[in-house]
Amino acid sequence: MTDTLPSDTLTPLICDFLEWVARAPRTHADVMESWRTSCPRLPVWEEATDNGYVARRGRQVEITARGRAFLENRP
C-alpha cells in the first residue's frame, strides 16, 4: 500500500468508484467489466487498491475503512 494521494484528475473518478462499490456487493469480474479503461493515465482500480481504499475478499471487492474515510474527508 502506498501513501500517495490520487491526482486531482483521478480523485473524482476514485470517489465515484468507491461510492459504486459501497452501494452493493461487487464481484471482481463486475468491477473489471464496469471500470476497465484503455487509458493508462486513468488507473482508477489500481489507485484505489494501491491506496488501500478497496480490497478483494475472495471473488468480492469491498470498500475498506480507509476508503470510507477517504470519501468522508472529501470536501
PDB file with SEQRES, HELIX, SHEET and CRYST1 records, atoms N, CA, C and O in Angstrom:
SEQRES   1 A   75  MET THR ASP THR LEU PRO SER ASP THR LEU THR PRO LEU          
SEQRES   2 A   75  ILE CYS ASP PHE LEU GLU TRP VAL ALA ARG ALA PRO ARG          
SEQRES   3 A   75  THR HIS ALA ASP VAL MET GLU SER TRP ARG THR SER CYS          
SEQRES   4 A   75  PRO ARG LEU PRO VAL TRP GLU GLU ALA THR ASP ASN GLY          
SEQRES   5 A   75  TYR VAL ALA ARG ARG GLY ARG GLN VAL GLU ILE THR ALA          
SEQRES   6 A   75  ARG GLY ARG ALA PHE LEU GLU ASN ARG PRO                      
HELIX    1 AA1 THR A   11  ARG A   23  1                                  13    
HELIX    2 AA2 HIS A   28  TRP A   35  1                                   8    
HELIX    3 AA3 VAL A   44  ASP A   50  1                                   7    
HELIX    4 AA4 ALA A   65  GLU A   72  1                                   8    
SHEET    1 AA1 2 VAL A  54  ARG A  57  0                                        
SHEET    2 AA1 2 GLN A  60  ILE A  63 -1                                        
CRYST1    1.000    1.000    1.000  90.00  90.00  90.00 P 1           1          
ATOM      1  N   MET A   1       0.849  -1.177   0.000  1.00  0.00           N  
ATOM      2  CA  MET A   1       0.000   0.000   0.000  1.00  0.00           C  
ATOM      3  C   MET A   1       0.892   1.236   0.000  1.00  0.00           C  
ATOM      4  O   MET A   1       1.885   1.299   0.724  1.00  0.00           O  
ATOM      5  N   THR A   2       0.528   2.210  -0.814  1.00  0.00           N  
ATOM      6  CA  THR A   2       1.290   3.446  -0.870  1.00  0.00           C  
ATOM      7  C   THR A   2       0.580   4.515  -0.065  1.00  0.00           C  
ATOM      8  O   THR A   2      -0.580   4.362   0.319  1.00  0.00           O  
ATOM      9  N   ASP A   3       1.298   5.601   0.185  1.00  0.00           N  
ATOM     10  CA  ASP A   3       0.704   6.732   0.880  1.00  0.00           C  
ATOM     11  C   ASP A   3       0.526   7.913  -0.059  1.00  0.00           C  
ATOM     12  O   ASP A   3       0.455   9.058   0.388  1.00  0.00           O  
ATOM     13  N   THR A   4       0.455   7.648  -1.339  1.00  0.00           N  
ATOM     14  CA  THR A   4       0.288   8.725  -2.295  1.00  0.00           C  
ATOM     15  C   THR A   4      -1.184   9.076  -2.421  1.00  0.00           C  
ATOM     16  O   THR A   4      -2.060   8.217  -2.321  1.00  0.00           O  
ATOM     17  N   LEU A   5      -1.432  10.347  -2.641  1.00  0.00           N  
ATOM     18  CA  LEU A   5      -2.795  10.785  -2.876  1.00  0.00           C  
ATOM     19  C   LEU A   5      -3.047  10.797  -4.369  1.00  0.00           C  
ATOM     20  O   LEU A   5      -2.143  11.107  -5.144  1.00  0.00           O  
ATOM     21  N   PRO A   6      -4.263  10.464  -4.790  1.00  0.00           N  
ATOM     22  CA  PRO A   6      -4.566  10.490  -6.215  1.00  0.00           C  
ATOM     23  C   PRO A   6      -4.468  11.912  -6.769  1.00  0.00           C  
ATOM     24  O   PRO A   6      -4.628  12.890  -6.040  1.00  0.00           O  
ATOM     25  N   SER A   7      -4.206  12.002  -8.047  1.00  0.00           N  
ATOM     26  CA  SER A   7      -4.148  13.311  -8.684  1.00  0.00           C  
ATOM     27  C   SER A   7      -5.530  13.948  -8.686  1.00  0.00           C  
ATOM     28  O   SER A   7      -6.542  13.265  -8.529  1.00  0.00           O  
ATOM     29  N   ASP A   8      -5.560  15.254  -8.864  1.00  0.00           N  
ATOM     30  CA  ASP A   8      -6.836  15.961  -8.905  1.00  0.00           C  
ATOM     31  C   ASP A   8      -7.733  15.443 -10.027  1.00  0.00           C  
ATOM     32  O   ASP A   8      -8.957  15.460  -9.899  1.00  0.00           O  
ATOM     33  N   THR A   9      -7.141  14.989 -11.110  1.00  0.00           N  
ATOM     34  CA  THR A   9      -7.911  14.438 -12.223  1.00  0.00           C  
ATOM     35  C   THR A   9      -8.563  13.116 -11.839  1.00  0.00           C  
ATOM     36  O   THR A   9      -9.693  12.835 -12.239  1.00  0.00           O  
ATOM     37  N   LEU A  10      -7.863  12.324 -11.080  1.00  0.00           N  
ATOM     38  CA  LEU A  10      -8.324  10.994 -10.735  1.00  0.00           C  
ATOM     39  C   LEU A  10      -9.240  10.960  -9.516  1.00  0.00           C  
ATOM     40  O   LEU A  10     -10.063  10.054  -9.391  1.00  0.00           O  
ATOM     41  N   THR A  11      -9.112  11.919  -8.628  1.00  0.00           N  
ATOM     42  CA  THR A  11      -9.884  11.907  -7.380  1.00  0.00           C  
ATOM     43  C   THR A  11     -11.394  11.792  -7.588  1.00  0.00           C  
ATOM     44  O   THR A  11     -12.013  10.960  -6.925  1.00  0.00           O  
ATOM     45  N   PRO A  12     -12.025  12.574  -8.463  1.00  0.00           N  
ATOM     46  CA  PRO A  12     -13.478  12.413  -8.651  1.00  0.00           C  
ATOM     47  C   PRO A  12     -13.860  11.026  -9.158  1.00  0.00           C  
ATOM     48  O   PRO A  12     -14.896  10.487  -8.769  1.00  0.00           O  
ATOM     49  N   LEU A  13     -13.031  10.448 -10.019  1.00  0.00           N  
ATOM     50  CA  LEU A  13     -13.312   9.105 -10.516  1.00  0.00           C  
ATOM     51  C   LEU A  13     -13.169   8.063  -9.414  1.00  0.00           C  
ATOM     52  O   LEU A  13     -13.961   7.124  -9.337  1.00  0.00           O  
ATOM     53  N   ILE A  14     -12.169   8.223  -8.569  1.00  0.00           N  
ATOM     54  CA  ILE A  14     -11.996   7.293  -7.458  1.00  0.00           C  
ATOM     55  C   ILE A  14     -13.177   7.408  -6.501  1.00  0.00           C  
ATOM     56  O   ILE A  14     -13.661   6.393  -6.000  1.00  0.00           O  
ATOM     57  N   CYS A  15     -13.643   8.609  -6.240  1.00  0.00           N  
ATOM     58  CA  CYS A  15     -14.816   8.794  -5.383  1.00  0.00           C  
ATOM     59  C   CYS A  15     -16.037   8.115  -5.993  1.00  0.00           C  
ATOM     60  O   CYS A  15     -16.781   7.436  -5.287  1.00  0.00           O  
ATOM     61  N   ASP A  16     -16.249   8.288  -7.282  1.00  0.00           N  
ATOM     62  CA  ASP A  16     -17.365   7.615  -7.961  1.00  0.00           C  
ATOM     63  C   ASP A  16     -17.238   6.098  -7.824  1.00  0.00           C  
ATOM     64  O   ASP A  16     -18.211   5.405  -7.527  1.00  0.00           O  
ATOM     65  N   PHE A  17     -16.035   5.604  -8.044  1.00  0.00           N  
ATOM     66  CA  PHE A  17     -15.780   4.173  -7.940  1.00  0.00           C  
ATOM     67  C   PHE A  17     -16.070   3.655  -6.528  1.00  0.00           C  
ATOM     68  O   PHE A  17     -16.743   2.638  -6.363  1.00  0.00           O  
ATOM     69  N   LEU A  18     -15.566   4.351  -5.523  1.00  0.00           N  
ATOM     70  CA  LEU A  18     -15.775   3.915  -4.140  1.00  0.00           C  
ATOM     71  C   LEU A  18     -17.248   3.944  -3.759  1.00  0.00           C  
ATOM     72  O   LEU A  18     -17.735   3.039  -3.083  1.00  0.00           O  
ATOM     73  N   GLU A  19     -17.950   4.971  -4.187  1.00  0.00           N  
ATOM     74  CA  GLU A  19     -19.387   5.050  -3.907  1.00  0.00           C  
ATOM     75  C   GLU A  19     -20.126   3.897  -4.586  1.00  0.00           C  
ATOM     76  O   GLU A  19     -21.044   3.322  -4.001  1.00  0.00           O  
ATOM     77  N   TRP A  20     -19.733   3.556  -5.810  1.00  0.00           N  
ATOM     78  CA  TRP A  20     -20.337   2.458  -6.551  1.00  0.00           C  
ATOM     79  C   TRP A  20     -20.097   1.129  -5.835  1.00  0.00           C  
ATOM     80  O   TRP A  20     -21.021   0.328  -5.694  1.00  0.00           O  
ATOM     81  N   VAL A  21     -18.867   0.889  -5.384  1.00  0.00           N  
ATOM     82  CA  VAL A  21     -18.536  -0.342  -4.676  1.00  0.00           C  
ATOM     83  C   VAL A  21     -19.308  -0.419  -3.356  1.00  0.00           C  
ATOM     84  O   VAL A  21     -19.772  -1.492  -2.969  1.00  0.00           O  
ATOM     85  N   ALA A  22     -19.443   0.702  -2.677  1.00  0.00           N  
ATOM     86  CA  ALA A  22     -20.101   0.720  -1.368  1.00  0.00           C  
ATOM     87  C   ALA A  22     -21.610   0.468  -1.458  1.00  0.00           C  
ATOM     88  O   ALA A  22     -22.214  -0.004  -0.495  1.00  0.00           O  
ATOM     89  N   ARG A  23     -22.220   0.777  -2.602  1.00  0.00           N  
ATOM     90  CA  ARG A  23     -23.683   0.655  -2.749  1.00  0.00           C  
ATOM     91  C   ARG A  23     -24.188  -0.773  -2.746  1.00  0.00           C  
ATOM     92  O   ARG A  23     -25.289  -1.028  -2.258  1.00  0.00           O  
ATOM     93  N   ALA A  24     -23.422  -1.710  -3.274  1.00  0.00           N  
ATOM     94  CA  ALA A  24     -23.898  -3.086  -3.405  1.00  0.00           C  
ATOM     95  C   ALA A  24     -22.698  -4.024  -3.506  1.00  0.00           C  
ATOM     96  O   ALA A  24     -21.605  -3.599  -3.879  1.00  0.00           O  
ATOM     97  N   PRO A  25     -22.900  -5.293  -3.176  1.00  0.00           N  
ATOM     98  CA  PRO A  25     -21.799  -6.252  -3.351  1.00  0.00           C  
ATOM     99  C   PRO A  25     -21.359  -6.290  -4.816  1.00  0.00           C  
ATOM    100  O   PRO A  25     -22.188  -6.302  -5.725  1.00  0.00           O  
ATOM    101  N   ARG A  26     -20.051  -6.308  -5.025  1.00  0.00           N  
ATOM    102  CA  ARG A  26     -19.493  -6.336  -6.388  1.00  0.00           C  
ATOM    103  C   ARG A  26     -18.471  -7.454  -6.485  1.00  0.00           C  
ATOM    104  O   ARG A  26     -17.636  -7.629  -5.598  1.00  0.00           O  
ATOM    105  N   THR A  27     -18.545  -8.203  -7.564  1.00  0.00           N  
ATOM    106  CA  THR A  27     -17.506  -9.201  -7.801  1.00  0.00           C  
ATOM    107  C   THR A  27     -16.352  -8.516  -8.528  1.00  0.00           C  
ATOM    108  O   THR A  27     -16.502  -7.441  -9.109  1.00  0.00           O  
ATOM    109  N   HIS A  28     -15.204  -9.173  -8.476  1.00  0.00           N  
ATOM    110  CA  HIS A  28     -14.051  -8.643  -9.199  1.00  0.00           C  
ATOM    111  C   HIS A  28     -14.369  -8.555 -10.687  1.00  0.00           C  
ATOM    112  O   HIS A  28     -13.965  -7.599 -11.349  1.00  0.00           O  
ATOM    113  N   ALA A  29     -15.090  -9.539 -11.220  1.00  0.00           N  
ATOM    114  CA  ALA A  29     -15.472  -9.514 -12.638  1.00  0.00           C  
ATOM    115  C   ALA A  29     -16.360  -8.306 -12.942  1.00  0.00           C  
ATOM    116  O   ALA A  29     -16.191  -7.664 -13.978  1.00  0.00           O  
ATOM    117  N   ASP A  30     -17.317  -7.985 -12.040  1.00  0.00           N  
ATOM    118  CA  ASP A  30     -18.166  -6.796 -12.220  1.00  0.00           C  
ATOM    119  C   ASP A  30     -17.319  -5.531 -12.272  1.00  0.00           C  
ATOM    120  O   ASP A  30     -17.528  -4.660 -13.117  1.00  0.00           O  
ATOM    121  N   VAL A  31     -16.364  -5.448 -11.359  1.00  0.00           N  
ATOM    122  CA  VAL A  31     -15.504  -4.258 -11.289  1.00  0.00           C  
ATOM    123  C   VAL A  31     -14.701  -4.113 -12.580  1.00  0.00           C  
ATOM    124  O   VAL A  31     -14.635  -3.030 -13.161  1.00  0.00           O  
ATOM    125  N   MET A  32     -14.096  -5.202 -13.018  1.00  0.00           N  
ATOM    126  CA  MET A  32     -13.277  -5.138 -14.226  1.00  0.00           C  
ATOM    127  C   MET A  32     -14.109  -4.793 -15.455  1.00  0.00           C  
ATOM    128  O   MET A  32     -13.650  -4.060 -16.331  1.00  0.00           O  
ATOM    129  N   GLU A  33     -15.319  -5.312 -15.523  1.00  0.00           N  
ATOM    130  CA  GLU A  33     -16.195  -5.023 -16.656  1.00  0.00           C  
ATOM    131  C   GLU A  33     -16.647  -3.566 -16.651  1.00  0.00           C  
ATOM    132  O   GLU A  33     -16.681  -2.922 -17.699  1.00  0.00           O  
ATOM    133  N   SER A  34     -16.989  -3.055 -15.494  1.00  0.00           N  
ATOM    134  CA  SER A  34     -17.553  -1.708 -15.394  1.00  0.00           C  
ATOM    135  C   SER A  34     -16.511  -0.602 -15.369  1.00  0.00           C  
ATOM    136  O   SER A  34     -16.782   0.510 -15.824  1.00  0.00           O  
ATOM    137  N   TRP A  35     -15.322  -0.886 -14.844  1.00  0.00           N  
ATOM    138  CA  TRP A  35     -14.323   0.163 -14.648  1.00  0.00           C  
ATOM    139  C   TRP A  35     -13.061  -0.026 -15.469  1.00  0.00           C  
ATOM    140  O   TRP A  35     -12.049   0.618 -15.190  1.00  0.00           O  
ATOM    141  N   ARG A  36     -13.092  -0.885 -16.466  1.00  0.00           N  
ATOM    142  CA  ARG A  36     -11.889  -1.041 -17.291  1.00  0.00           C  
ATOM    143  C   ARG A  36     -11.704   0.200 -18.157  1.00  0.00           C  
ATOM    144  O   ARG A  36     -12.663   0.888 -18.507  1.00  0.00           O  
ATOM    145  N   THR A  37     -10.464   0.462 -18.487  1.00  0.00           N  
ATOM    146  CA  THR A  37     -10.144   1.601 -19.333  1.00  0.00           C  
ATOM    147  C   THR A  37      -8.920   1.267 -20.164  1.00  0.00           C  
ATOM    148  O   THR A  37      -8.071   0.474 -19.758  1.00  0.00           O  
ATOM    149  N   SER A  38      -8.845   1.867 -21.300  1.00  0.00           N  
ATOM    150  CA  SER A  38      -7.650   1.684 -22.123  1.00  0.00           C  
ATOM    151  C   SER A  38      -6.683   2.848 -21.934  1.00  0.00           C  
ATOM    152  O   SER A  38      -5.631   2.903 -22.571  1.00  0.00           O  
ATOM    153  N   CYS A  39      -7.045   3.773 -21.058  1.00  0.00           N  
ATOM    154  CA  CYS A  39      -6.202   4.946 -20.829  1.00  0.00           C  
ATOM    155  C   CYS A  39      -5.296   4.715 -19.624  1.00  0.00           C  
ATOM    156  O   CYS A  39      -5.782   4.638 -18.496  1.00  0.00           O  
ATOM    157  N   PRO A  40      -4.000   4.605 -19.843  1.00  0.00           N  
ATOM    158  CA  PRO A  40      -3.095   4.355 -18.715  1.00  0.00           C  
ATOM    159  C   PRO A  40      -2.999   5.531 -17.755  1.00  0.00           C  
ATOM    160  O   PRO A  40      -2.434   5.388 -16.670  1.00  0.00           O  
ATOM    161  N   ARG A  41      -3.531   6.680 -18.121  1.00  0.00           N  
ATOM    162  CA  ARG A  41      -3.485   7.842 -17.233  1.00  0.00           C  
ATOM    163  C   ARG A  41      -4.671   7.880 -16.268  1.00  0.00           C  
ATOM    164  O   ARG A  41      -4.726   8.746 -15.395  1.00  0.00           O  
ATOM    165  N   LEU A  42      -5.607   6.963 -16.413  1.00  0.00           N  
ATOM    166  CA  LEU A  42      -6.777   6.927 -15.528  1.00  0.00           C  
ATOM    167  C   LEU A  42      -6.908   5.552 -14.867  1.00  0.00           C  
ATOM    168  O   LEU A  42      -7.885   4.842 -15.105  1.00  0.00           O  
ATOM    169  N   PRO A  43      -5.946   5.181 -14.054  1.00  0.00           N  
ATOM    170  CA  PRO A  43      -5.953   3.847 -13.441  1.00  0.00           C  
ATOM    171  C   PRO A  43      -6.764   3.818 -12.136  1.00  0.00           C  
ATOM    172  O   PRO A  43      -6.195   3.678 -11.053  1.00  0.00           O  
ATOM    173  N   VAL A  44      -8.066   3.947 -12.240  1.00  0.00           N  
ATOM    174  CA  VAL A  44      -8.919   4.061 -11.053  1.00  0.00           C  
ATOM    175  C   VAL A  44      -8.771   2.836 -10.154  1.00  0.00           C  
ATOM    176  O   VAL A  44      -8.523   2.974  -8.956  1.00  0.00           O  
ATOM    177  N   TRP A  45      -8.920   1.643 -10.720  1.00  0.00           N  
ATOM    178  CA  TRP A  45      -8.807   0.424  -9.931  1.00  0.00           C  
ATOM    179  C   TRP A  45      -7.439   0.330  -9.260  1.00  0.00           C  
ATOM    180  O   TRP A  45      -7.348   0.029  -8.070  1.00  0.00           O  
ATOM    181  N   GLU A  46      -6.379   0.587 -10.018  1.00  0.00           N  
ATOM    182  CA  GLU A  46      -5.030   0.465  -9.481  1.00  0.00           C  
ATOM    183  C   GLU A  46      -4.793   1.456  -8.345  1.00  0.00           C  
ATOM    184  O   GLU A  46      -4.242   1.088  -7.307  1.00  0.00           O  
ATOM    185  N   GLU A  47      -5.201   2.696  -8.530  1.00  0.00           N  
ATOM    186  CA  GLU A  47      -5.024   3.707  -7.479  1.00  0.00           C  
ATOM    187  C   GLU A  47      -5.820   3.343  -6.231  1.00  0.00           C  
ATOM    188  O   GLU A  47      -5.322   3.465  -5.112  1.00  0.00           O  
ATOM    189  N   ALA A  48      -7.062   2.894  -6.428  1.00  0.00           N  
ATOM    190  CA  ALA A  48      -7.905   2.543  -5.281  1.00  0.00           C  
ATOM    191  C   ALA A  48      -7.315   1.369  -4.499  1.00  0.00           C  
ATOM    192  O   ALA A  48      -7.322   1.381  -3.268  1.00  0.00           O  
ATOM    193  N   THR A  49      -6.806   0.362  -5.201  1.00  0.00           N  
ATOM    194  CA  THR A  49      -6.226  -0.778  -4.491  1.00  0.00           C  
ATOM    195  C   THR A  49      -4.868  -0.436  -3.901  1.00  0.00           C  
ATOM    196  O   THR A  49      -4.571  -0.831  -2.774  1.00  0.00           O  
ATOM    197  N   ASP A  50      -4.035   0.292  -4.642  1.00  0.00           N  
ATOM    198  CA  ASP A  50      -2.713   0.664  -4.131  1.00  0.00           C  
ATOM    199  C   ASP A  50      -2.807   1.510  -2.866  1.00  0.00           C  
ATOM    200  O   ASP A  50      -1.946   1.416  -1.990  1.00  0.00           O  
ATOM    201  N   ASN A  51      -3.842   2.330  -2.767  1.00  0.00           N  
ATOM    202  CA  ASN A  51      -4.005   3.190  -1.599  1.00  0.00           C  
ATOM    203  C   ASN A  51      -4.843   2.544  -0.497  1.00  0.00           C  
ATOM    204  O   ASN A  51      -5.113   3.171   0.528  1.00  0.00           O  
ATOM    205  N   GLY A  52      -5.255   1.297  -0.703  1.00  0.00           N  
ATOM    206  CA  GLY A  52      -5.979   0.570   0.328  1.00  0.00           C  
ATOM    207  C   GLY A  52      -7.422   0.999   0.491  1.00  0.00           C  
ATOM    208  O   GLY A  52      -8.006   0.797   1.556  1.00  0.00           O  
ATOM    209  N   TYR A  53      -8.013   1.589  -0.543  1.00  0.00           N  
ATOM    210  CA  TYR A  53      -9.408   2.041  -0.476  1.00  0.00           C  
ATOM    211  C   TYR A  53     -10.396   0.904  -0.734  1.00  0.00           C  
ATOM    212  O   TYR A  53     -11.536   0.958  -0.275  1.00  0.00           O  
ATOM    213  N   VAL A  54      -9.969  -0.111  -1.457  1.00  0.00           N  
ATOM    214  CA  VAL A  54     -10.772  -1.296  -1.708  1.00  0.00           C  
ATOM    215  C   VAL A  54      -9.880  -2.516  -1.520  1.00  0.00           C  
ATOM    216  O   VAL A  54      -8.654  -2.430  -1.583  1.00  0.00           O  
ATOM    217  N   ALA A  55     -10.529  -3.654  -1.287  1.00  0.00           N  
ATOM    218  CA  ALA A  55      -9.789  -4.908  -1.136  1.00  0.00           C  
ATOM    219  C   ALA A  55     -10.618  -6.045  -1.703  1.00  0.00           C  
ATOM    220  O   ALA A  55     -11.848  -6.022  -1.655  1.00  0.00           O  
ATOM    221  N   ARG A  56      -9.931  -7.032  -2.238  1.00  0.00           N  
ATOM    222  CA  ARG A  56     -10.604  -8.252  -2.693  1.00  0.00           C  
ATOM    223  C   ARG A  56     -10.738  -9.193  -1.523  1.00  0.00           C  
ATOM    224  O   ARG A  56      -9.789  -9.409  -0.770  1.00  0.00           O  
ATOM    225  N   ARG A  57     -11.913  -9.749  -1.374  1.00  0.00           N  
ATOM    226  CA  ARG A  57     -12.196 -10.777  -0.375  1.00  0.00           C  
ATOM    227  C   ARG A  57     -12.780 -11.955  -1.149  1.00  0.00           C  
ATOM    228  O   ARG A  57     -13.992 -12.044  -1.346  1.00  0.00           O  
ATOM    229  N   GLY A  58     -11.907 -12.850  -1.581  1.00  0.00           N  
ATOM    230  CA  GLY A  58     -12.349 -13.924  -2.467  1.00  0.00           C  
ATOM    231  C   GLY A  58     -12.722 -13.330  -3.815  1.00  0.00           C  
ATOM    232  O   GLY A  58     -11.906 -12.663  -4.452  1.00  0.00           O  
ATOM    233  N   ARG A  59     -13.958 -13.570  -4.253  1.00  0.00           N  
ATOM    234  CA  ARG A  59     -14.427 -13.016  -5.535  1.00  0.00           C  
ATOM    235  C   ARG A  59     -14.980 -11.612  -5.385  1.00  0.00           C  
ATOM    236  O   ARG A  59     -15.183 -10.919  -6.382  1.00  0.00           O  
ATOM    237  N   GLN A  60     -15.224 -11.183  -4.161  1.00  0.00           N  
ATOM    238  CA  GLN A  60     -15.848  -9.886  -3.914  1.00  0.00           C  
ATOM    239  C   GLN A  60     -14.808  -8.765  -3.786  1.00  0.00           C  
ATOM    240  O   GLN A  60     -13.670  -8.989  -3.375  1.00  0.00           O  
ATOM    241  N   VAL A  61     -15.234  -7.570  -4.148  1.00  0.00           N  
ATOM    242  CA  VAL A  61     -14.443  -6.360  -3.929  1.00  0.00           C  
ATOM    243  C   VAL A  61     -15.229  -5.517  -2.942  1.00  0.00           C  
ATOM    244  O   VAL A  61     -16.419  -5.270  -3.138  1.00  0.00           O  
ATOM    245  N   GLU A  62     -14.559  -5.072  -1.873  1.00  0.00           N  
ATOM    246  CA  GLU A  62     -15.217  -4.307  -0.829  1.00  0.00           C  
ATOM    247  C   GLU A  62     -14.467  -3.009  -0.566  1.00  0.00           C  
ATOM    248  O   GLU A  62     -13.245  -2.942  -0.701  1.00  0.00           O  
ATOM    249  N   ILE A  63     -15.213  -1.989  -0.191  1.00  0.00           N  
ATOM    250  CA  ILE A  63     -14.585  -0.750   0.245  1.00  0.00           C  
ATOM    251  C   ILE A  63     -14.035  -0.983   1.655  1.00  0.00           C  
ATOM    252  O   ILE A  63     -14.675  -1.641   2.475  1.00  0.00           O  
ATOM    253  N   THR A  64     -12.870  -0.449   1.923  1.00  0.00           N  
ATOM    254  CA  THR A  64     -12.233  -0.626   3.227  1.00  0.00           C  
ATOM    255  C   THR A  64     -12.550   0.575   4.127  1.00  0.00           C  
ATOM    256  O   THR A  64     -13.132   1.564   3.682  1.00  0.00           O  
ATOM    257  N   ALA A  65     -12.162   0.467   5.375  1.00  0.00           N  
ATOM    258  CA  ALA A  65     -12.319   1.595   6.298  1.00  0.00           C  
ATOM    259  C   ALA A  65     -11.542   2.808   5.778  1.00  0.00           C  
ATOM    260  O   ALA A  65     -12.000   3.945   5.894  1.00  0.00           O  
ATOM    261  N   ARG A  66     -10.382   2.556   5.214  1.00  0.00           N  
ATOM    262  CA  ARG A  66      -9.589   3.652   4.640  1.00  0.00           C  
ATOM    263  C   ARG A  66     -10.314   4.304   3.468  1.00  0.00           C  
ATOM    264  O   ARG A  66     -10.265   5.524   3.308  1.00  0.00           O  
ATOM    265  N   GLY A  67     -10.988   3.496   2.646  1.00  0.00           N  
ATOM    266  CA  GLY A  67     -11.766   4.033   1.528  1.00  0.00           C  
ATOM    267  C   GLY A  67     -12.939   4.865   2.010  1.00  0.00           C  
ATOM    268  O   GLY A  67     -13.221   5.926   1.452  1.00  0.00           O  
ATOM    269  N   ARG A  68     -13.629   4.391   3.047  1.00  0.00           N  
ATOM    270  CA  ARG A  68     -14.747   5.161   3.615  1.00  0.00           C  
ATOM    271  C   ARG A  68     -14.254   6.487   4.191  1.00  0.00           C  
ATOM    272  O   ARG A  68     -14.899   7.523   4.029  1.00  0.00           O  
ATOM    273  N   ALA A  69     -13.112   6.443   4.860  1.00  0.00           N  
ATOM    274  CA  ALA A  69     -12.537   7.679   5.423  1.00  0.00           C  
ATOM    275  C   ALA A  69     -12.162   8.654   4.306  1.00  0.00           C  
ATOM    276  O   ALA A  69     -12.368   9.860   4.436  1.00  0.00           O  
ATOM    277  N   PHE A  70     -11.610   8.129   3.207  1.00  0.00           N  
ATOM    278  CA  PHE A  70     -11.266   8.978   2.065  1.00  0.00           C  
ATOM    279  C   PHE A  70     -12.517   9.697   1.543  1.00  0.00           C  
ATOM    280  O   PHE A  70     -12.483  10.897   1.272  1.00  0.00           O  
ATOM    281  N   LEU A  71     -13.619   8.952   1.404  1.00  0.00           N  
ATOM    282  CA  LEU A  71     -14.872   9.564   0.930  1.00  0.00           C  
ATOM    283  C   LEU A  71     -15.391  10.601   1.913  1.00  0.00           C  
ATOM    284  O   LEU A  71     -15.813  11.683   1.505  1.00  0.00           O  
ATOM    285  N   GLU A  72     -15.365  10.290   3.186  1.00  0.00           N  
ATOM    286  CA  GLU A  72     -15.889  11.196   4.203  1.00  0.00           C  
ATOM    287  C   GLU A  72     -15.082  12.487   4.309  1.00  0.00           C  
ATOM    288  O   GLU A  72     -15.627  13.532   4.665  1.00  0.00           O  
ATOM    289  N   ASN A  73     -13.807  12.422   4.008  1.00  0.00           N  
ATOM    290  CA  ASN A  73     -12.939  13.597   4.140  1.00  0.00           C  
ATOM    291  C   ASN A  73     -12.823  14.431   2.885  1.00  0.00           C  
ATOM    292  O   ASN A  73     -12.075  15.408   2.857  1.00  0.00           O  
ATOM    293  N   ARG A  74     -13.558  14.058   1.838  1.00  0.00           N  
ATOM    294  CA  ARG A  74     -13.567  14.863   0.609  1.00  0.00           C  
ATOM    295  C   ARG A  74     -14.417  16.103   0.825  1.00  0.00           C  
ATOM    296  O   ARG A  74     -15.480  16.020   1.440  1.00  0.00           O  
ATOM    297  N   PRO A  75     -13.975  17.243   0.334  1.00  0.00           N  
ATOM    298  CA  PRO A  75     -14.787  18.468   0.509  1.00  0.00           C  
ATOM    299  C   PRO A  75     -16.076  18.439  -0.276  1.00  0.00           C  
ATOM    300  O   PRO A  75     -16.851  19.394  -0.225  1.00  0.00           O  
TER     301      PRO A  75                                                      
END                                                                             
